[in-house]
Amino acid sequence: MTVSKLQILLLLLLLLFVYGRHLIESKCEFKAIYNFGDSNTDTGGFWSAFPAQNSPFGMTYFNKPVGRATDGRVIIDFLAQGIGLPFISPYLKSIGSNFTNGANFATLASTVLIPNTSLFVTGISPFSLAIQINQMKQFKALAIEFHSKGSKELPAPDTFAKSLYTFYIGQNDFTSDIGNGLDRVLKDVMPKVIGTIDWSIKELYIMGGRTFMILNLAPVGCYPSMLAQIPHENSDVDEYGCMKSMNEGVVEYNEMLKKALNETRKQIPDANIIYVDVHSVLLDLFQHPTSHGLKHGIKACCGYGGGIWNFDGKCYCGNHKTINGRTITARACGDPQNYVSFDGIHATDITNKIVTQAILSGSIFEPPFAMNKLCDLQPIV
């Protein structure tokens, strides 16, 4: 049976009606995302301020280094896609950025607390959370000023109240001082971290923010870098190969954070302050990678040394090092989609995708928060 031109035309009109109506009805209450964090969600800020990033970072999705500490995308990339926004440009990137849908203030090696040392001494970024909040204040002030002059390249003033404010930071505060003892970190450092996060939420609230997502800390005791570099006894290793004391410390901090956010919620009751338990998703990935279609939990895709961790602190992912007259290279695997950890510190593209799927589902929120009632959620690919 032949198909007439009229039948083809009618079919095209039907498809246009169905999909066109979906596009028209597709909506999201969040018009922008403003993100604050470290390398786990940095989309190029750090490498806009400092020398260019090396390969093999960006090897899968982008096919080149683009300032993300992974082989592909980070959580904030997938989150933006899920609510129908383009990738969020890093605030520090002056060329090629589009800030109409938000800005990413996260930079690699950032801490919550103001560092008392230099990047070139310890590797800690100068862009602490307080600096990122001040950058946000400046961003909003300039956006309002330029919008009043007719500029369409920055968000409109009314979008700041209709934006999603995300935090994924604190890991470097936890790990950078671990050499002085886990108890000291939990008693002296992390309460100050929580206090600064609380202050940051309130500052953004004053600026008009009403919806905040605070991601808790990952199980760093399963990180190949920590397992390879932090001295520990065999008795401190669980059945999955993770460091028990380190992960117990993270759980203690996360409980402190959750309790503190309950108090913040009481103080600004008209705000949505959502505790996001990414820890539980990541822990399950490290412990049961095959249940998620992966193969390797505590082994890095990119590193040197092989073995159960494939991590050597003397030769980090993508680097070359001459030791005793012999040059070694920390190379990437050919199948990062089978790994939880890309470089021993940061998650792979597939891991970040799985975590974001849990976020978009609403299954790891406290209190419950129905993303799907505020946005026509889009599939993330």
C-alpha positions, 0 to 999 in steps of 0.5 A: 500500500502506498502512502499519499502525500496527504497522509504524510502531511497529516502525520507531520501535523499530528507529530507537531501538535503532540510535541509542540504542545509539550514544548509549550506546556513544558515549564519550570519554576526555577529560571536559574541555578546559582551553585556554590562549591568545590571541584565536585561541581566546578564547571571551569571556574578554577581553570579560568583563573589559573593555567589550562587543565590537562587531558584526560579530563573531559575525555568522554562527553566533551572530548577535551579538557573543559575545566571539570574534574572528571571525564565528562559532566558534573552533578550541576550539569545534569541538574541543569539539564533535568530542569530544562536549563543549559549548562551553567557558566562559571562566574570566573569565565569571561569569554563564551559565558551566558549568565541568563540562566544562572552562574556557577561560583564553585572552584576546584580546591575551594573550602567553606572556611577562609584559608589561612594559607596560599594556593601555591603552598597547600593547593587550597583555592582562594575562592572560599564560600564567603568569597563566592557569596560576595561574588554572588552579591556583586553579580546580582548588583551588576545584573540589576544595573545592566538590566535597567539599561536594557541589557538582555545578557544577564538575568532579570531582577525577578529571576533571583527569587525564582532560582535554585541555590545549590551547595556542594562544599566542605569536603576540602575542609574535612580532608585537608586537616585530617593529618591533625586528627579526625577528632579535631576536624569534627570538633573544631573545624566542621562546626565552623563549616556548618556555621558558615553554610548557615550564614551563606543561606541567610545571606542569599535569603536576604538577596531574594533566594527562597529554595536551597539545596545543600548536598552532604559530604560523600563517603571519602573513606572510599576514595582511592586517594584517601585509601592510598595516602592516609595511614590506616590499619587493616582493622579499619577497613570494612568489607568493601575496602573503605576506611571505617573511621573516615566514613564514620566521621563523615556520617557524624558531620552529615548528622551535624549538618542536617540538625543545623539545617533544621534550625535554619529552617525554623529561622526562615520558615518561608524558605525551602531548605533541602538537605540532599543525601548524596552520601547514601547514593555514593556509598552504595555505588562504592559498595555495590558498583555492579548493582548499578551497571559498573565494575569498579568501586574503590579503584580509580580509572585515571591514576598510576600504580594499578592494584586495588586503588590505582592511585599514587599521590606522587603522580596524579591523573594526567601527569608525568613524573621522573622517579630514579631516572624513569618517567612514569605517567598516570593514564586514564582507563579506556572505560570510565563508564565502568568506574565510580571514581575517575581520578581517585578523588572525583566521580566519573560522568556516569556516577554524577549522572546516577547521583543526579537521577536520585536528586531529580527523583526526590528520593534523597531529600529531607524534608520531602520536596517535589521537584516534579511538581515545580518542573517538567523534568527532562530526561538526562542523557 
